[in-house]
Amino acid sequence: MIDLKNSKRIYFIGIGGIGMSALARYFKSKGLAVSGYDRTSTPLTGQLEEEGIAVHYEDDIRFIDKAADLVIYTPAIPGDHAELNYCRDNDYPVVKRSDVLGAITNESFNICIAGTHGKTTTSTMVAHILRHSGFGCNAFLGGIAVNYNSNFWSDEHDVCVVEADEYDKSFLKLNPDVAVITAMDPDHLDIYGTSENVEQAFIDFSARVKKGGLLLSKYGLKRSAELKADRHLTYHLQDDRADVHAANIRMNNGSYHFDVQLPGSAISGLDLHMGGQHNIENATVAIAIAKQLEIGDEKIRAAVASFQGVKRRFEYIVKNDRQVFIDDYAHHPDELKALIKGAKSLFADKKCTIIFQPHLFSRTKDFADGFAASLDGADEVILLPIYPARELPVEGVTSGMIAERMKNRNLLLLQKDGLTDWIRENKRDLLITAGAGDIDTLVEPIKRILNTE
């Protein structure tokens, strides 16, 4: 049992992770002493330090808060980590992030957004609508909301919006009052082994919806009939067989105008100022939740129109008549497909060049065919080396695995440190950077080149 009420000093191992940093901010907001370790300094860890949270970047037991009464770690930390093993060997209470999030939300009204893709934007949309409308919520997000430049905020209203992460089966420790399942595609096969096991985990997640609670799932999901909840609605972009769907979609200069049909009602005249039709679909389910909470239509319209998106989710870095530069976190074949399709539909007059950094050797090996098929949708492709994250190299697994499977031969394999020179020599009118590794460190240098040269 995690004793949060009597905890005064919290130490994080992997504090710079998007989910871990949200928890760190939560405890800091409660007045607790918070500190931690991460492997590298990032803009996010810099923000944590500016907020008064001590962070160090060397795996060294000398820097541990020896007075900590709770140690929280992410499963992405390797098993031979010196600090983690020291805390375990010296009988500190050592718990996973998912256990703490489960304990925090144990007695609140919880809106939990799950899915192998789409969950970050959807959960941020829901949290933004609740905050902007004055309904109020505590938000634990897997991305940085552009409106607030944060992945966490708190409110006196005892409602939590939680991004429910399937990695390491973390989401099976949550107890939703309202749950969303956006997708159940195979991913994290290093954890689950098979696509059937991934699907079963989402079915198990649906069974955790509280008695009388509501489940919203994307229409057409495989094994949808096995999902469990007392109330179950489906949603879709435009398929009118779904209980909730968009209608009358119009595009104008990178923005969308649309209506949403709901069971027994509708809301019209919605404006979404971010790219990708998949984000209209994300908005439809966020709007459906707001309607369930009886938030008024005018407040919903105003909140959706003011939503500025999530950093690295179809984020416009440069957007003018001459040049469009989009950055996105896409690291799964379906996410890449939606990203490229969305960009090309919005900017049909421009040649689409995507720079993709594969994430993990295991994911590249498992989905090489899917990555190749998705990237074939672009006009031009640049592949960077695989970002290893927590993994060691796998013999024979490289970005070339994707390249050799592609039909589009307008492609180039480049090292990361040679990319900015290529950009200077090869200006493109629609440029996309994509991936979940450290490709985001190239965004500002590319932006400077595009804006000044």
C-alpha positions in Angstrom: 0.0 0.0 0.0 1.4 3.4 -1.0 1.3 5.9 1.8 0.9 9.2 0.0 -0.6 11.1 2.9 2.5 10.8 5.1 5.0 11.2 2.3 7.0 14.5 2.6 10.0 13.9 0.3 9.7 12.2 -3.1 12.6 11.1 -5.2 12.2 10.2 -8.9 14.4 8.0 -11.0 13.7 9.0 -14.6 12.1 12.3 -13.6 12.4 13.8 -17.2 9.9 11.3 -18.7 6.6 12.9 -19.8 4.5 10.9 -17.3 7.1 11.1 -14.5 7.4 14.9 -14.8 3.6 15.3 -14.5 3.7 13.4 -11.2 6.7 15.4 -10.0 4.8 18.6 -10.8 1.8 17.2 -8.9 3.8 16.5 -5.7 5.5 19.9 -6.0 2.1 21.6 -6.2 1.2 19.9 -2.9 4.2 21.4 -1.2 6.4 18.3 -1.0 10.1 18.2 -1.5 10.7 16.8 -5.0 14.0 15.8 -6.7 15.3 13.3 -9.1 17.6 11.8 -11.7 17.4 11.6 -15.5 19.9 10.5 -18.1 20.1 13.7 -20.1 19.2 17.4 -19.7 16.2 18.4 -21.8 13.9 21.5 -22.1 11.5 19.7 -19.9 14.0 18.9 -17.1 15.1 22.6 -17.4 11.5 23.6 -16.7 11.4 21.3 -13.7 14.6 22.9 -12.3 13.1 26.4 -12.9 10.1 25.3 -10.9 12.3 24.4 -7.9 12.8 20.7 -8.5 16.4 19.5 -8.2 17.5 17.3 -11.1 20.9 15.6 -11.7 22.1 13.7 -14.7 24.6 11.2 -13.4 23.7 7.8 -12.1 25.4 8.2 -8.7 24.1 7.2 -5.3 25.7 10.3 -3.8 23.0 12.5 -5.3 20.0 10.5 -4.0 17.8 12.3 -1.5 18.7 10.0 1.4 15.8 11.4 3.4 13.2 10.5 0.8 10.2 8.6 2.1 9.0 7.5 -1.4 11.0 6.6 -4.5 9.2 6.5 -7.8 10.7 5.0 -11.0 9.8 4.4 -14.6 10.0 0.9 -16.1 12.1 2.4 -18.8 15.0 2.5 -16.3 17.4 -0.4 -16.9 17.7 -3.2 -14.2 21.4 -2.4 -13.5 20.7 1.2 -12.6 22.9 2.0 -9.6 20.5 4.4 -7.9 17.5 2.2 -8.4 19.3 -0.8 -6.9 20.6 1.2 -4.0 17.1 2.3 -3.0 15.8 -1.2 -3.3 18.7 -2.7 -1.3 18.3 0.0 1.5 14.6 -0.7 1.9 13.2 2.6 0.5 9.6 2.3 -0.6 10.2 1.9 -4.3 7.2 2.0 -6.6 6.4 2.4 -10.3 4.9 5.5 -11.7 1.7 3.6 -12.6 1.2 2.6 -8.9 1.4 6.2 -7.8 -1.0 7.4 -10.4 -3.4 4.7 -9.5 -3.2 5.7 -5.8 -3.7 9.4 -6.6 -6.8 8.8 -8.6 -8.2 6.1 -6.4 -11.0 8.3 -5.0 -11.5 10.9 -7.7 -13.8 11.0 -10.7 -11.5 9.8 -13.5 -11.6 10.3 -17.3 -8.9 7.9 -18.6 -7.9 8.1 -22.3 -6.2 4.9 -23.7 -5.1 3.8 -27.1 -2.0 2.9 -29.1 -2.2 6.3 -30.8 -4.3 9.4 -30.4 -4.4 9.3 -26.6 -2.2 12.3 -25.9 -4.1 14.7 -28.2 -7.4 13.4 -27.0 -6.6 13.6 -23.3 -5.2 17.1 -23.7 -8.3 18.2 -25.6 -10.6 16.8 -22.9 -8.5 18.5 -20.1 -8.4 21.8 -22.0 -12.2 21.8 -22.6 -12.8 21.2 -18.9 -10.3 23.9 -17.9 -11.3 26.5 -20.4 -15.0 26.1 -19.7 -14.6 26.5 -16.0 -15.6 22.9 -15.2 -12.1 22.3 -13.8 -9.9 19.2 -13.6 -6.6 17.8 -12.6 -4.6 16.8 -15.7 -1.9 14.2 -16.0 -0.9 14.3 -19.7 1.6 12.5 -21.9 2.4 15.7 -23.9 2.9 19.4 -23.4 -0.3 21.3 -23.9 0.7 24.4 -26.0 -2.0 26.5 -24.3 -0.4 26.1 -20.9 3.1 24.9 -21.7 2.7 22.0 -19.2 1.7 18.4 -19.0 0.1 18.9 -15.5 -2.3 21.2 -13.8 -4.5 21.0 -10.7 -7.9 22.2 -9.7 -10.2 22.1 -6.6 -12.7 20.1 -8.6 -12.0 16.4 -7.8 -11.9 15.3 -11.4 -8.8 13.8 -13.0 -8.1 13.6 -16.8 -5.4 10.9 -17.2 -3.6 9.6 -20.2 -3.8 5.9 -19.7 -0.5 4.3 -20.9 -0.5 0.8 -22.2 3.2 0.4 -21.9 4.1 -2.0 -19.1 0.3 -2.6 -18.7 0.3 0.6 -16.6 -3.3 1.5 -17.5 -4.6 -1.6 -15.7 -4.0 0.1 -12.4 -6.5 2.9 -13.1 -10.2 3.0 -12.2 -12.1 5.1 -14.8 -15.5 6.6 -14.5 -15.2 7.5 -18.2 -12.8 5.7 -20.4 -11.8 6.1 -24.1 -10.1 3.6 -26.3 -8.8 5.3 -29.5 -7.0 2.3 -31.0 -5.8 -1.2 -30.2 -3.2 -1.7 -32.9 -0.1 -3.9 -32.1 2.6 -2.0 -30.3 5.1 -2.6 -27.5 5.4 -6.2 -28.6 8.6 -6.4 -26.5 6.1 -6.3 -23.5 3.1 -8.1 -24.9 4.5 -10.6 -27.3 1.5 -10.7 -29.7 -1.1 -8.4 -31.1 -3.8 -10.6 -29.4 -2.2 -9.9 -26.0 -2.3 -6.1 -26.8 -6.0 -6.4 -27.6 -6.7 -8.4 -24.5 -5.1 -5.7 -22.3 -7.4 -3.1 -23.7 -10.4 -5.4 -23.1 -9.2 -5.8 -19.5 -8.9 -2.0 -19.3 -12.5 -1.6 -20.4 -13.5 -3.9 -17.6 -12.0 -1.5 -15.1 -14.6 1.2 -15.8 -16.6 1.7 -12.6 -20.1 0.5 -12.3 -22.4 2.8 -14.1 -19.5 4.4 -16.0 -19.1 5.1 -19.7 -16.8 3.7 -22.3 -16.2 5.4 -25.6 -14.4 3.4 -28.2 -13.5 4.1 -31.8 -16.1 2.5 -34.1 -14.7 -0.6 -36.0 -12.1 -1.7 -33.4 -11.2 -5.3 -33.7 -12.8 -7.3 -30.9 -15.0 -4.3 -30.0 -17.8 -6.7 -29.0 -15.6 -8.0 -26.2 -15.2 -4.5 -24.6 -16.9 -4.2 -21.2 -18.7 -1.3 -19.6 -22.2 -0.6 -18.3 -22.6 2.0 -21.0 -20.7 1.9 -24.3 -20.7 4.4 -27.1 -18.7 4.4 -30.3 -17.2 7.3 -32.2 -15.7 7.9 -35.6 -14.5 10.7 -37.9 -17.4 10.5 -40.4 -19.0 7.0 -40.3 -22.6 7.6 -39.4 -22.9 4.1 -38.0 -21.0 5.3 -34.9 -22.9 6.9 -32.0 -20.7 10.0 -32.3 -19.3 11.4 -35.5 -18.3 14.5 -37.3 -20.3 16.0 -40.2 -20.0 18.8 -42.7 -16.2 19.0 -42.5 -14.7 22.0 -44.3 -11.0 23.0 -44.6 -9.6 26.5 -44.7 -5.9 27.4 -44.4 -4.9 24.6 -42.1 -8.0 24.8 -40.0 -11.2 22.7 -39.9 -14.9 23.7 -39.6 -17.3 20.9 -38.7 -20.4 19.7 -36.7 -20.7 16.7 -34.3 -23.6 14.4 -34.2 -24.3 12.7 -30.9 -27.1 10.4 -29.6 -30.2 12.5 -29.6 -28.4 15.8 -30.2 -25.8 17.7 -32.2 -23.4 20.6 -31.9 -22.7 22.7 -34.9 -20.2 25.4 -35.9 -17.1 24.0 -34.4 -13.6 25.3 -35.4 -10.4 23.4 -34.8 -7.2 25.2 -35.6 -4.8 22.3 -36.0 -4.0 20.0 -38.9 -4.9 16.4 -39.6 -8.4 15.0 -40.0 -7.6 12.4 -37.3 -7.6 15.4 -34.9 -11.2 16.1 -35.8 -11.9 12.5 -34.7 -10.1 13.1 -31.5 -12.1 16.2 -31.0 -15.4 14.4 -31.5 -14.8 12.1 -28.5 -13.6 15.0 -26.4 -16.7 16.9 -27.2 -18.9 13.8 -26.4 -17.3 13.7 -22.9 -17.9 17.4 -22.4 -21.6 16.9 -23.4 -21.8 13.9 -20.9 -20.6 16.3 -18.2 -23.3 18.8 -19.3 -21.0 21.5 -20.3 -22.8 24.0 -22.5 -22.5 24.1 -26.3 -21.1 27.7 -26.4 -18.4 26.8 -23.9 -17.5 23.8 -25.9 -17.3 25.8 -29.1 -15.1 28.4 -27.5 -12.8 25.8 -25.9 -12.3 23.8 -29.1 -11.6 27.0 -31.1 -9.0 28.1 -28.6 -7.2 24.8 -28.5 -3.6 25.3 -29.7 -2.7 21.6 -29.7 0.1 19.5 -28.2 3.8 20.0 -28.7 5.0 17.5 -31.3 1.5 16.5 -32.3 1.0 18.0 -35.8 2.7 21.1 -34.4 3.1 23.9 -36.9 6.7 25.2 -36.4 6.7 27.4 -39.5 3.5 28.2 -41.4 3.3 30.9 -44.1 2.4 31.2 -47.8 5.9 30.1 -48.8 6.8 27.4 -46.2 5.1 24.9 -43.9 7.2 23.0 -41.3 5.4 20.5 -39.1 6.9 18.5 -36.2 5.2 15.3 -34.9 5.8 12.5 -32.4 4.6 9.8 -34.8 6.5 6.6 -34.1 4.0 3.9 -35.3 3.1 3.1 -38.9 -0.6 4.2 -38.4 0.5 7.5 -36.9 2.8 8.2 -39.8 0.1 7.3 -42.3 -2.3 9.7 -40.6 0.3 12.4 -40.3 1.3 12.3 -44.0 -2.3 12.0 -45.2 -3.3 15.0 -43.1 -0.5 17.2 -44.2 -1.0 16.4 -47.9 -4.8 17.0 -47.7 -4.3 20.4 -46.1 -1.4 21.4 -48.4 -2.2 19.6 -51.6 -0.2 22.1 -53.7 3.0 21.4 -51.9 5.6 18.6 -52.2 5.7 16.6 -49.0 9.1 15.8 -47.6 9.2 13.8 -44.3 12.3 13.2 -42.1 11.7 10.2 -39.9 13.8 8.9 -37.0 12.7 5.3 -36.1 12.3 4.6 -32.4 13.6 1.4 -30.9 15.2 -1.5 -32.7 12.4 -3.9 -31.6 9.7 -1.6 -33.1 11.6 -1.1 -36.3 12.0 -4.9 -36.7 8.4 -5.6 -35.9 6.9 -2.9 -38.1 9.4 -2.4 -41.0 6.8 -3.3 -43.6 4.2 -1.0 -42.1 6.7 1.9 -41.8 7.7 1.4 -45.4 4.1 1.4 -46.6 3.2 4.6 -44.6 6.3 6.5 -45.7 5.5 5.6 -49.4 2.7 8.2 -49.0 5.1 11.1 -48.9 6.7 12.6 -52.0 10.2 12.5 -50.5 11.6 10.6 -47.5 14.7 11.0 -45.4 15.5 8.3 -42.9 17.7 8.9 -39.8 19.4 6.2 -37.8 17.3 4.3 -35.2 17.0 6.0 -31.8 17.7 3.2 -29.3 16.2 4.6 -26.1 16.3 1.7 -23.6 17.5 -0.9 -26.1 20.9 -2.3 -27.2 21.5 -2.6 -30.9 20.1 -5.6 -32.7 22.3 -7.1 -35.5 20.9 -6.4 -38.9 18.2 -4.0 -37.7 18.8 -0.5 -39.1 16.8 2.2 -40.9 17.9 0.4 -44.1 15.3 -2.3 -43.2 12.6 0.3 -43.9 14.3 1.8 -47.0 14.7 -1.6 -48.8 11.0 -2.3 -48.3 9.8 1.1 -49.7 8.4 1.5 -53.2 9.1 5.2 -53.3 12.8 5.5 -54.3 12.9 9.2 -53.7 14.6 8.6 -50.4 17.8 9.2 -48.6 19.5 7.8 -45.5 21.3 10.5 -43.5 23.1 10.8 -40.2 21.5 13.2 -37.8 24.5 15.5 -37.7 24.3 16.0 -41.5 20.6 17.0 -41.6 20.9 20.7 -41.1 23.4 21.0 -43.9 21.0 19.1 -46.2 18.2 21.5 -45.2 20.3 24.5 -46.1 21.0 23.1 -49.6 17.5 21.6 -50.2 14.7 24.0 -49.2 11.3 22.2 -49.2 7.9 23.9 -49.1 6.2 21.2 -46.9 8.6 19.7 -44.5 7.8 17.2 -41.6 10.0 15.9 -38.9 8.7 12.8 -37.1 9.7 10.4 -34.4 9.7 9.8 -30.7 13.5 9.9 -30.1 15.7 13.0 -30.0 14.8 14.3 -33.5 13.0 17.1 -31.6 16.4 18.6 -30.9 16.7 19.5 -34.6 13.5 21.4 -34.7 14.8 24.8 -33.6 18.0 24.6 -35.8 15.8 23.8 -38.8 13.3 26.5 -37.9 16.2 29.1 -37.8 17.4 27.9 -41.2 14.0 28.2 -42.8 13.3 31.6 -41.2 16.6 33.3 -41.9 18.0 31.8 -45.1 
